[in-house]
Structure formats: C-alpha cells, structure tokens
C-alpha cells in the first residue's frame, strides 16, 4: 500500500516584512468602541437618521445603542489607545465596558485620562 501525502498550505516564505497574525481575542472594549465609530459614521453619511434608526437596523434596544455611542465621548487619545490594544491570549482584558463608560461620562478629557490611567494600573476593573 502506498502512502500519499498532501500539503494543504504551501510552505511559508520567510520575509522580514511579513508578520504572523496575532493570536488571542481582541479586547471587547476595542470591538465595542469600533462599533460606536461605525455607527457614528452611518449617521454622518445619512445611512441612519438617529440612534432609534440604528437600534431598528441592528435589532437592539435604543438604550444599548446609547451605551455604545457614549464611548465616543472618550478623549481621542484614549480611543486610539483602546483601538490599538493587543489581543489577549487568555481571558478578558482588564478593563470592562461598564468601567469604560464611567470614564466616558466624565466631562473633562483631563479627568478621563487620569481615570483611564487608574483603571489600567488597578488591573481589575470590570
């Protein structure tokens, strides 16, 4: 009996500029913030009129849309940091959405930055 071996993928070429894809899960807060940015874009382009329209399109409640959109109140540098968070190989990211919404509810970006740094330093915010 003969044995036949198949290669499902061609051997990877070793290039200095090619990176292996990161493993693990993208932090949930980054996904929700990206969703908020996408929703905002839909409204700005006129594809959705308001939060109620987004709720109908997404089959979720208006309250949940409001919670998601509240993340847009974060300081731009905090948003950028969240969107570029590394993937988490195991478990959840240390900062949860509820804690992040509390930071977003602060009126001054300077206060938000202090609260964000505290959250990251505490390591157990949910």
Helices and strands as residue ranges (DSSP letters): H 28-44, H 51-58, H 62-69, G 70-73, H 76-83, H 97-104, H 109-122
